[in-house]
Amino acid sequence: SEGVAEFPGQNEPFTTTDSMISSDGSCHLLIKEAGAVEKNAITSGNYIIDPYPFRYRPPVGCMWFLPQNINKINGSLFTTEVYANTGNKKLSEYTVKINFNPQVVSVNTAIGTNGVQGELSGFKISVNVFNNGRLEVFGTIDPDPVPGGLDLHILTIHWRTVCPGDTTLLFTGVILKDEEETDIGAPDDIKGINGTVTVTPAVIPDVNSDGTIDIIDALLVAQLYVG
């Protein structure tokens, strides 16, 4: 079919070239503008609910990291944000389990709740960090669930580098539940899109290994020189 796409700030003709109705009732459309490549949009019912319709998003019920691939100098502190797509389902509970290589990175438990900040208003979180490189986060809300969204910012995780190397931030468990305690997303859909972290050796002039070379490094060298 052809018509006019009513996106914020846009009013352009389009042609739908393919569509797929998923188990949660959302419709994933491939939209082709005149003279443009095919792009993704997500609709619910008969209306488009994605405010950024041409940006790719993982399926409903899935979580992912932003940024997805990280490069850091050894000795650095950094964060990863965890997002979820709940479609048009309200979120009342979530479980996130992540594995990582503890010889490369560790959770900076000095910040937030054991290194994790909950980003959804009203949610209470509990966090378990294990020495073998495992992180578990449980979030619940009472009484009112959070309205659904295509990219809900669920968590921010605080990390520190340990040694040069590579590690996958591996989702080993993702559970999203709606207000009726029903799992969000189809059982066979992708539940987690993993991230990666690459840690490189600190540059020699970077004395304090904070990822930058500045006056602090010079002062540390002078302090070592004078004893």
Accessible surface in RSA format (square Angstrom, percent):
REM  Atomic radii and reference values for relative SASA: ProtOr
REM  Chains: A
REM  Algorithm: Lee & Richards
REM  Probe-radius: 1.40
REM  Slices: 20
REM RES _ NUM      All-atoms   Total-Side   Main-Chain    Non-polar    All polar
REM                ABS   REL    ABS   REL    ABS   REL    ABS   REL    ABS   REL
RES SER A   1   110.07  93.0  64.59  86.2  45.48 104.8  59.94 127.6  50.13  70.2
RES GLU A   2   142.88  82.0 108.64  82.2  34.24  81.5  34.26  66.3 108.62  88.7
RES GLY A   3    32.75  40.4   0.00   N/A  32.75  40.4  29.89  82.0   2.86   6.4
RES VAL A   4    86.23  56.7  65.12  59.0  21.11  50.9  65.12  56.6  21.11  57.3
RES ALA A   5     4.63   4.3   3.28   5.1   1.35   3.1   4.63   6.5   0.00   0.0
RES GLU A   6   150.02  86.1 123.75  93.6  26.27  62.5  42.64  82.5 107.38  87.7
RES PHE A   7     8.97   4.5   2.06   1.3   6.92  18.0   3.11   1.9   5.86  16.8
RES PRO A   8    97.03  70.7  71.05  64.8  25.98  94.4  83.51  69.0  13.52  84.0
RES GLY A   9    91.54 112.9   0.00   N/A  91.54 112.9  46.43 127.4  45.11 101.0
RES GLN A  10    58.03  32.5  41.99  30.7  16.04  38.2  20.07  42.7  37.96  28.8
RES ASN A  11   113.93  78.6  89.22  86.2  24.71  59.5  27.74  66.8  86.19  83.3
RES GLU A  12    67.17  38.6  66.74  50.5   0.43   1.0  28.40  54.9  38.77  31.7
RES PRO A  13    89.89  65.5  88.68  80.8   1.21   4.4  88.85  73.4   1.03   6.4
RES PHE A  14    34.44  17.2  29.80  18.5   4.64  12.1  32.81  19.9   1.63   4.7
RES THR A  15    52.25  37.2  52.25  53.0   0.00   0.0  34.62  46.5  17.63  26.7
RES THR A  16    36.45  25.9  23.40  23.7  13.05  31.1  13.33  17.9  23.12  35.0
RES THR A  17    63.20  44.9  27.19  27.6  36.01  85.8  35.26  47.4  27.93  42.2
RES ASP A  18    87.19  61.1  77.04  76.7  10.15  24.0  20.78  48.9  66.41  66.2
RES SER A  19    65.58  55.4  42.14  56.2  23.45  54.0   9.74  20.7  55.84  78.2
RES MET A  20   120.36  62.3 114.47  75.8   5.89  14.0  79.31  67.4  41.05  54.4
RES ILE A  21   121.41  69.1  95.17  70.9  26.24  63.2  95.17  68.5  26.24  71.2
RES SER A  22    27.59  23.3  16.07  21.4  11.52  26.5  23.25  49.5   4.34   6.1
RES SER A  23    91.09  77.0  42.11  56.2  48.98 112.8  50.41 107.3  40.68  57.0
RES ASP A  24    22.24  15.6   5.69   5.7  16.54  39.1  13.35  31.4   8.88   8.9
RES GLY A  25    41.42  51.1   0.00   N/A  41.42  51.1  28.72  78.8  12.70  28.4
RES SER A  26     4.24   3.6   4.24   5.7   0.00   0.0   4.24   9.0   0.00   0.0
RES CYS A  27    15.79  11.9  15.79  17.6   0.00   0.0   5.49  13.9  10.31  11.1
RES HIS A  28    44.58  24.4  39.93  27.8   4.65  11.9  23.14  23.9  21.43  24.9
RES LEU A  29    28.63  15.9  26.72  19.1   1.91   4.8  27.47  19.3   1.16   3.1
RES LEU A  30    62.05  34.6  61.96  44.3   0.08   0.2  61.96  43.5   0.08   0.2
RES ILE A  31     1.07   0.6   0.93   0.7   0.15   0.4   0.93   0.7   0.15   0.4
RES LYS A  32    96.43  47.0  93.82  57.6   2.61   6.2  36.68  33.0  59.75  63.6
RES GLU A  33    27.26  15.7  25.67  19.4   1.59   3.8   6.64  12.8  20.62  16.8
RES ALA A  34    95.74  88.0  58.34  90.0  37.40  85.1  70.90  99.8  24.85  65.8
RES GLY A  35    92.47 114.0   0.00   N/A  92.47 114.0  45.37 124.5  47.10 105.5
RES ALA A  36    27.89  25.6  15.69  24.2  12.20  27.8  24.27  34.2   3.61   9.6
RES VAL A  37   112.37  73.9 106.38  96.3   5.99  14.4 111.48  96.9   0.89   2.4
RES GLU A  38    85.62  49.2  62.91  47.6  22.70  54.1  20.82  40.3  64.80  52.9
RES LYS A  39    63.31  30.9  56.40  34.6   6.90  16.4  30.46  27.4  32.84  35.0
RES ASN A  40    56.67  39.1  54.39  52.6   2.28   5.5  11.07  26.6  45.60  44.1
RES ALA A  41     1.30   1.2   0.00   0.0   1.30   3.0   0.40   0.6   0.90   2.4
RES ILE A  42     7.96   4.5   7.96   5.9   0.00   0.0   7.96   5.7   0.00   0.0
RES THR A  43     9.99   7.1   9.99  10.1   0.00   0.0   7.02   9.4   2.97   4.5
RES SER A  44     7.11   6.0   7.07   9.4   0.03   0.1   0.95   2.0   6.16   8.6
RES GLY A  45    56.12  69.2   0.00   N/A  56.12  69.2  38.91 106.8  17.21  38.5
RES ASN A  46   159.90 110.3 121.36 117.3  38.53  92.8  37.43  90.1 122.46 118.4
RES TYR A  47   138.64  64.7 133.27  75.8   5.38  14.0 101.43  76.2  37.21  45.9
RES ILE A  48    55.23  31.4  27.42  20.4  27.81  67.0  27.42  19.7  27.81  75.5
RES ILE A  49    54.19  30.8  30.54  22.8  23.65  57.0  38.40  27.6  15.80  42.9
RES ASP A  50     3.57   2.5   0.74   0.7   2.82   6.7   0.34   0.8   3.22   3.2
RES PRO A  51    72.50  52.8  60.37  55.0  12.13  44.1  64.45  53.2   8.05  50.0
RES TYR A  52   129.78  60.6 125.91  71.6   3.86  10.1  81.74  61.4  48.04  59.2
RES PRO A  53     4.39   3.2   3.95   3.6   0.44   1.6   3.95   3.3   0.44   2.7
RES PHE A  54    58.28  29.2  31.62  19.6  26.65  69.4  32.46  19.7  25.81  73.9
RES ARG A  55   121.53  51.0 113.64  57.9   7.89  18.8  62.41  85.3  59.12  35.8
RES TYR A  56   140.82  65.7 122.59  69.7  18.23  47.4  99.90  75.1  40.92  50.4
RES ARG A  57    15.18   6.4   4.54   2.3  10.64  25.3   3.33   4.6  11.85   7.2
RES PRO A  58     7.26   5.3   7.26   6.6   0.01   0.0   7.26   6.0   0.01   0.0
RES PRO A  59    33.45  24.4  32.00  29.2   1.44   5.2  33.34  27.5   0.11   0.7
RES VAL A  60     5.70   3.7   4.41   4.0   1.29   3.1   4.41   3.8   1.29   3.5
RES GLY A  61     1.09   1.3   0.00   N/A   1.09   1.3   0.00   0.0   1.09   2.4
RES CYS A  62     0.00   0.0   0.00   0.0   0.00   0.0   0.00   0.0   0.00   0.0
RES MET A  63     0.00   0.0   0.00   0.0   0.00   0.0   0.00   0.0   0.00   0.0
RES TRP A  64    22.17   8.9  22.17  10.7   0.00   0.0  14.58   7.8   7.58  12.3
RES PHE A  65     1.67   0.8   0.15   0.1   1.52   4.0   0.15   0.1   1.52   4.4
RES LEU A  66    83.27  46.4  82.47  59.0   0.81   2.0  82.57  58.0   0.71   1.9
RES PRO A  67    73.77  53.8  67.86  61.9   5.91  21.5  72.58  59.9   1.19   7.4
RES GLN A  68    75.30  42.1  69.87  51.1   5.44  12.9  11.51  24.5  63.79  48.4
RES ASN A  69    98.74  68.1  78.23  75.6  20.51  49.4  25.43  61.2  73.31  70.9
RES ILE A  70    12.34   7.0   7.18   5.4   5.15  12.4  10.22   7.4   2.12   5.7
RES ASN A  71   111.51  76.9  88.65  85.7  22.86  55.0  29.55  71.1  81.96  79.2
RES LYS A  72    72.47  35.4  67.89  41.7   4.58  10.9  20.17  18.2  52.30  55.7
RES ILE A  73    45.37  25.8  43.87  32.7   1.50   3.6  43.87  31.6   1.50   4.1
RES ASN A  74    35.52  24.5  35.31  34.1   0.20   0.5   0.11   0.3  35.41  34.2
RES GLY A  75    37.95  46.8   0.00   N/A  37.95  46.8  19.82  54.4  18.13  40.6
RES SER A  76     9.49   8.0   7.58  10.1   1.91   4.4   6.51  13.9   2.98   4.2
RES LEU A  77   104.30  58.1  81.92  58.6  22.38  56.3  82.09  57.7  22.21  59.8
RES PHE A  78    15.11   7.6   3.76   2.3  11.34  29.5  13.27   8.0   1.83   5.2
RES THR A  79    58.17  41.4  48.45  49.1   9.72  23.2  20.74  27.9  37.43  56.6
RES THR A  80     0.35   0.2   0.17   0.2   0.18   0.4   0.35   0.5   0.00   0.0
RES GLU A  81    57.88  33.2  57.88  43.8   0.00   0.0   7.99  15.5  49.90  40.7
RES VAL A  82     0.00   0.0   0.00   0.0   0.00   0.0   0.00   0.0   0.00   0.0
RES TYR A  83    34.54  16.1  34.54  19.7   0.00   0.0  12.67   9.5  21.87  27.0
RES ALA A  84     0.00   0.0   0.00   0.0   0.00   0.0   0.00   0.0   0.00   0.0
RES ASN A  85     0.05   0.0   0.05   0.0   0.00   0.0   0.00   0.0   0.05   0.0
RES THR A  86     0.00   0.0   0.00   0.0   0.00   0.0   0.00   0.0   0.00   0.0
RES GLY A  87     3.93   4.8   0.00   N/A   3.93   4.8   1.45   4.0   2.48   5.6
RES ASN A  88    75.69  52.2  46.47  44.9  29.22  70.4  26.15  62.9  49.54  47.9
RES LYS A  89    79.17  38.6  77.66  47.6   1.52   3.6  26.30  23.7  52.87  56.3
RES LYS A  90    90.98  44.4  87.83  53.9   3.15   7.5  36.71  33.0  54.26  57.8
RES LEU A  91     0.00   0.0   0.00   0.0   0.00   0.0   0.00   0.0   0.00   0.0
RES SER A  92    13.80  11.7  10.97  14.6   2.84   6.5  10.97  23.4   2.84   4.0
RES GLU A  93    47.72  27.4  47.72  36.1   0.00   0.0   4.91   9.5  42.81  35.0
RES TYR A  94     1.39   0.7   0.55   0.3   0.84   2.2   0.06   0.0   1.33   1.6
RES THR A  95    14.75  10.5  14.75  15.0   0.00   0.0   3.93   5.3  10.83  16.4
RES VAL A  96     0.37   0.2   0.13   0.1   0.24   0.6   0.13   0.1   0.24   0.7
RES LYS A  97    72.12  35.2  72.12  44.3   0.00   0.0  17.92  16.1  54.20  57.7
RES ILE A  98     0.19   0.1   0.19   0.1   0.00   0.0   0.19   0.1   0.00   0.0
RES ASN A  99    51.26  35.4  50.89  49.2   0.37   0.9  10.96  26.4  40.31  39.0
RES PHE A 100    16.41   8.2   3.82   2.4  12.59  32.8   9.31   5.6   7.11  20.3
RES ASN A 101    56.16  38.7  50.32  48.6   5.84  14.1  17.18  41.3  38.98  37.7
RES PRO A 102    50.25  36.6  40.91  37.3   9.35  34.0  41.03  33.9   9.22  57.3
RES GLN A 103   135.33  75.7 130.13  95.1   5.20  12.4  41.23  87.8  94.10  71.4
RES VAL A 104     7.10   4.7   7.10   6.4   0.00   0.0   7.10   6.2   0.00   0.0
RES VAL A 105     0.02   0.0   0.02   0.0   0.00   0.0   0.02   0.0   0.00   0.0
RES SER A 106    33.01  27.9  32.81  43.8   0.19   0.4  28.44  60.6   4.57   6.4
RES VAL A 107    11.60   7.6   0.00   0.0  11.60  28.0   0.00   0.0  11.60  31.5
RES ASN A 108     8.04   5.5   7.28   7.0   0.77   1.8   0.77   1.8   7.28   7.0
RES THR A 109    67.70  48.1  52.67  53.4  15.02  35.8  19.11  25.7  48.59  73.4
RES ALA A 110    92.67  85.2  49.61  76.6  43.06  98.0  61.35  86.4  31.32  83.0
RES ILE A 111    67.69  38.5  64.81  48.3   2.88   7.0  67.69  48.7   0.00   0.0
RES GLY A 112    54.64  67.4   0.00   N/A  54.64  67.4  20.64  56.6  34.00  76.2
RES THR A 113    63.61  45.2  57.76  58.6   5.85  13.9  34.01  45.7  29.61  44.8
RES ASN A 114    64.44  44.4  58.01  56.1   6.44  15.5   2.28   5.5  62.16  60.1
RES GLY A 115     0.00   0.0   0.00   N/A   0.00   0.0   0.00   0.0   0.00   0.0
RES VAL A 116     0.26   0.2   0.00   0.0   0.26   0.6   0.00   0.0   0.26   0.7
RES GLN A 117    73.11  40.9  69.02  50.4   4.08   9.7  13.36  28.4  59.75  45.3
RES GLY A 118    37.25  45.9   0.00   N/A  37.25  45.9   6.60  18.1  30.65  68.6
RES GLU A 119    69.24  39.8  41.20  31.2  28.04  66.8   5.72  11.1  63.52  51.9
RES LEU A 120    22.28  12.4  15.03  10.8   7.25  18.2  16.37  11.5   5.91  15.9
RES SER A 121   106.07  89.6  81.33 108.5  24.74  57.0  56.15 119.6  49.92  69.9
RES GLY A 122    52.51  64.8   0.00   N/A  52.51  64.8  33.48  91.9  19.03  42.6
RES PHE A 123    23.30  11.7   0.63   0.4  22.67  59.0   0.63   0.4  22.67  64.9
RES LYS A 124   165.20  80.6 157.94  96.9   7.25  17.3 105.50  95.0  59.69  63.6
RES ILE A 125    34.95  19.9  10.69   8.0  24.26  58.5  12.48   9.0  22.48  61.0
RES SER A 126    59.68  50.4  55.93  74.6   3.75   8.6  46.42  98.9  13.26  18.6
RES VAL A 127    11.06   7.3   0.00   0.0  11.06  26.7   0.00   0.0  11.06  30.0
RES ASN A 128    64.39  44.4  61.44  59.4   2.95   7.1   9.02  21.7  55.37  53.5
RES VAL A 129    47.27  31.1  19.27  17.4  28.00  67.5  19.27  16.7  28.00  75.9
RES PHE A 130    71.54  35.8  65.04  40.3   6.50  16.9  68.40  41.5   3.14   9.0
RES ASN A 131   154.33 106.4 128.84 124.5  25.49  61.4  40.35  97.1 113.98 110.2
RES ASN A 132   104.93  72.4  77.65  75.0  27.28  65.7  43.20 104.0  61.73  59.7
RES GLY A 133     2.42   3.0   0.00   N/A   2.42   3.0   0.24   0.7   2.18   4.9
RES ARG A 134    75.92  31.9  75.92  38.7   0.00   0.0  22.42  30.6  53.51  32.4
RES LEU A 135     0.21   0.1   0.17   0.1   0.03   0.1   0.17   0.1   0.03   0.1
RES GLU A 136    17.46  10.0  17.46  13.2   0.00   0.0   0.00   0.0  17.46  14.3
RES VAL A 137     0.15   0.1   0.15   0.1   0.00   0.0   0.15   0.1   0.00   0.0
RES PHE A 138    66.97  33.5  64.77  40.1   2.20   5.7  64.98  39.4   2.00   5.7
RES GLY A 139     0.22   0.3   0.00   N/A   0.22   0.3   0.09   0.3   0.13   0.3
RES THR A 140    71.06  50.5  70.38  71.3   0.69   1.6  48.67  65.4  22.39  33.8
RES ILE A 141    29.92  17.0  11.68   8.7  18.24  44.0  14.16  10.2  15.77  42.8
RES ASP A 142   129.36  90.6 101.03 100.6  28.33  67.0  31.78  74.8  97.58  97.3
RES PRO A 143   110.45  80.5  87.72  80.0  22.73  82.6  88.66  73.2  21.79 135.4
RES ASP A 144   102.27  71.6  99.07  98.6   3.20   7.6  29.90  70.4  72.37  72.2
RES PRO A 145    28.11  20.5  18.18  16.6   9.93  36.1  18.18  15.0   9.93  61.7
RES VAL A 146    22.17  14.6  20.82  18.8   1.35   3.2  22.17  19.3   0.00   0.0
RES PRO A 147    92.07  67.1  90.49  82.5   1.58   5.8  90.77  74.9   1.30   8.1
RES GLY A 148    30.13  37.2   0.00   N/A  30.13  37.2   1.36   3.7  28.76  64.4
RES GLY A 149    15.84  19.5   0.00   N/A  15.84  19.5  15.84  43.5   0.00   0.0
RES LEU A 150    11.39   6.3   7.34   5.3   4.05  10.2   7.34   5.2   4.05  10.9
RES ASP A 151    50.56  35.4  39.99  39.8  10.57  25.0   5.48  12.9  45.08  45.0
RES LEU A 152    27.42  15.3  25.55  18.3   1.86   4.7  27.42  19.3   0.00   0.0
RES HIS A 153    48.43  26.5  43.44  30.2   4.99  12.8  26.74  27.6  21.69  25.2
RES ILE A 154     0.04   0.0   0.00   0.0   0.04   0.1   0.00   0.0   0.04   0.1
RES LEU A 155     0.00   0.0   0.00   0.0   0.00   0.0   0.00   0.0   0.00   0.0
RES THR A 156    13.98   9.9  13.98  14.2   0.00   0.0  11.56  15.5   2.42   3.7
RES ILE A 157     0.00   0.0   0.00   0.0   0.00   0.0   0.00   0.0   0.00   0.0
RES HIS A 158    23.75  13.0  23.75  16.5   0.00   0.0  19.28  19.9   4.48   5.2
RES TRP A 159     0.73   0.3   0.04   0.0   0.69   1.6   0.04   0.0   0.69   1.1
RES ARG A 160    99.18  41.6  99.18  50.6   0.00   0.0  26.00  35.5  73.18  44.4
RES THR A 161    11.43   8.1   0.00   0.0  11.43  27.2   0.00   0.0  11.43  17.3
RES VAL A 162    60.20  39.6  41.78  37.8  18.42  44.4  45.66  39.7  14.54  39.4
RES CYS A 163    60.88  46.0  60.88  67.9   0.00   0.0  12.18  30.9  48.70  52.5
RES PRO A 164    63.44  46.2  43.97  40.1  19.47  70.8  44.28  36.6  19.16 119.1
RES GLY A 165    26.46  32.6   0.00   N/A  26.46  32.6  25.30  69.4   1.16   2.6
RES ASP A 166    99.70  69.8  81.25  80.9  18.44  43.6  34.35  80.8  65.34  65.2
RES THR A 167    10.55   7.5   1.45   1.5   9.09  21.7   8.17  11.0   2.37   3.6
RES THR A 168    62.26  44.3  54.12  54.9   8.13  19.4  23.15  31.1  39.10  59.1
RES LEU A 169     1.61   0.9   1.61   1.2   0.00   0.0   1.61   1.1   0.00   0.0
RES LEU A 170    73.07  40.7  73.07  52.3   0.00   0.0  73.07  51.3   0.00   0.0
RES PHE A 171    21.59  10.8   3.45   2.1  18.14  47.2   3.45   2.1  18.14  51.9
RES THR A 172    71.31  50.7  30.68  31.1  40.62  96.8  36.08  48.5  35.23  53.3
RES GLY A 173    19.87  24.5   0.00   N/A  19.87  24.5  18.54  50.9   1.33   3.0
RES VAL A 174    17.18  11.3   1.57   1.4  15.62  37.6   1.57   1.4  15.62  42.4
RES ILE A 175    74.20  42.2  70.92  52.8   3.28   7.9  74.20  53.4   0.00   0.0
RES LEU A 176     4.86   2.7   0.22   0.2   4.64  11.7   0.22   0.2   4.64  12.5
RES LYS A 177    46.03  22.5  46.03  28.2   0.00   0.0  23.95  21.6  22.07  23.5
RES ASP A 178    10.28   7.2  10.28  10.2   0.00   0.0   2.19   5.2   8.09   8.1
RES GLU A 179    99.62  57.2  72.36  54.7  27.26  64.9  19.35  37.4  80.26  65.5
RES GLU A 180   139.27  80.0 113.68  86.0  25.58  60.9  42.27  81.8  97.00  79.2
RES GLU A 181    97.33  55.9  83.03  62.8  14.30  34.0  52.56 101.7  44.77  36.6
RES THR A 182    73.58  52.3  69.16  70.1   4.41  10.5  54.69  73.5  18.89  28.6
RES ASP A 183    85.36  59.8  70.66  70.3  14.70  34.8  24.43  57.5  60.94  60.8
RES ILE A 184     3.81   2.2   0.09   0.1   3.73   9.0   1.65   1.2   2.16   5.9
RES GLY A 185    17.96  22.2   0.00   N/A  17.96  22.2   3.30   9.0  14.67  32.8
RES ALA A 186    13.45  12.4  11.54  17.8   1.92   4.4  13.12  18.5   0.33   0.9
RES PRO A 187   132.21  96.4 102.78  93.7  29.44 107.0 110.67  91.4  21.55 133.9
RES ASP A 188   132.06  92.5  95.17  94.7  36.89  87.2  49.92 117.5  82.14  81.9
RES ASP A 189    47.81  33.5  37.16  37.0  10.65  25.2   3.65   8.6  44.16  44.0
RES ILE A 190   105.34  59.9  97.27  72.5   8.07  19.5 104.09  75.0   1.25   3.4
RES LYS A 191    59.33  28.9  54.61  33.5   4.72  11.2  49.13  44.2  10.20  10.9
RES GLY A 192    20.01  24.7   0.00   N/A  20.01  24.7   0.65   1.8  19.36  43.4
RES ILE A 193    42.34  24.1  39.29  29.3   3.04   7.3  42.34  30.5   0.00   0.0
RES ASN A 194    51.75  35.7  42.95  41.5   8.80  21.2   9.25  22.3  42.50  41.1
RES GLY A 195     0.03   0.0   0.00   N/A   0.03   0.0   0.03   0.1   0.00   0.0
RES THR A 196    56.98  40.5  56.82  57.6   0.17   0.4  47.46  63.7   9.52  14.4
RES VAL A 197     0.30   0.2   0.00   0.0   0.30   0.7   0.00   0.0   0.30   0.8
RES THR A 198    45.00  32.0  45.00  45.6   0.00   0.0  24.91  33.5  20.09  30.4
RES VAL A 199     4.25   2.8   0.00   0.0   4.25  10.2   0.00   0.0   4.25  11.5
RES THR A 200    60.47  43.0  59.97  60.8   0.50   1.2  50.45  67.8  10.02  15.1
RES PRO A 201    93.94  68.5  83.69  76.3  10.25  37.3  85.17  70.3   8.77  54.5
RES ALA A 202    33.78  31.1  14.48  22.3  19.30  43.9  14.48  20.4  19.30  51.1
RES VAL A 203    73.87  48.6  66.57  60.3   7.31  17.6  72.90  63.3   0.97   2.6
RES ILE A 204   163.94  93.3 145.34 108.3  18.60  44.8 152.05 109.5  11.89  32.3
RES PRO A 205    68.93  50.2  57.80  52.7  11.12  40.4  66.79  55.1   2.14  13.3
RES ASP A 206     5.12   3.6   1.49   1.5   3.63   8.6   1.29   3.0   3.83   3.8
RES VAL A 207    55.22  36.3  29.84  27.0  25.38  61.2  34.94  30.4  20.28  55.0
RES ASN A 208    58.67  40.5  31.07  30.0  27.60  66.5  25.72  61.9  32.94  31.8
RES SER A 209    32.68  27.6  32.68  43.6   0.00   0.0  11.97  25.5  20.70  29.0
RES ASP A 210    66.50  46.6  44.62  44.4  21.88  51.7  29.43  69.3  37.08  37.0
RES GLY A 211    30.18  37.2   0.00   N/A  30.18  37.2   8.64  23.7  21.53  48.2
RES THR A 212    75.05  53.4  69.08  70.0   5.97  14.2  70.83  95.1   4.22   6.4
RES ILE A 213   105.76  60.2  75.32  56.1  30.44  73.4  75.32  54.2  30.44  82.6
RES ASP A 214    59.96  42.0  43.76  43.6  16.20  38.3  36.43  85.7  23.53  23.5
RES ILE A 215   118.30  67.3 110.48  82.3   7.82  18.8 113.31  81.6   5.00  13.6
RES ILE A 216    82.65  47.0  82.65  61.6   0.00   0.0  82.65  59.5   0.00   0.0
RES ASP A 217     4.32   3.0   4.27   4.3   0.05   0.1   4.32  10.2   0.00   0.0
RES ALA A 218    54.34  50.0  41.33  63.8  13.01  29.6  49.20  69.3   5.14  13.6
RES LEU A 219   106.46  59.3 101.75  72.8   4.71  11.8 102.29  71.8   4.17  11.2
RES LEU A 220    55.99  31.2  55.63  39.8   0.35   0.9  55.77  39.2   0.22   0.6
RES VAL A 221    81.23  53.4  80.51  72.9   0.71   1.7  80.58  70.0   0.65   1.8
RES ALA A 222    51.40  47.3  45.69  70.5   5.71  13.0  51.23  72.2   0.17   0.4
RES GLN A 223   115.03  64.3 109.77  80.2   5.27  12.5  36.22  77.1  78.81  59.8
RES LEU A 224   136.39  76.0 114.17  81.7  22.22  55.9 116.91  82.1  19.48  52.4
RES TYR A 225   193.88  90.5 163.36  92.9  30.52  79.4 123.15  92.5  70.74  87.2
RES VAL A 226   120.00  79.0  82.44  74.6  37.57  90.5  90.45  78.6  29.56  80.2
RES GLY A 227    95.31 117.5   0.00   N/A  95.31 117.5  48.37 132.7  46.94 105.1
END  Absolute sums over single chains surface
CHAIN  1 A    12174.1       9436.6       2737.5       6892.4       5281.7
END  Absolute sums over all chains
TOTAL         12174.1       9436.6       2737.5       6892.4       5281.7
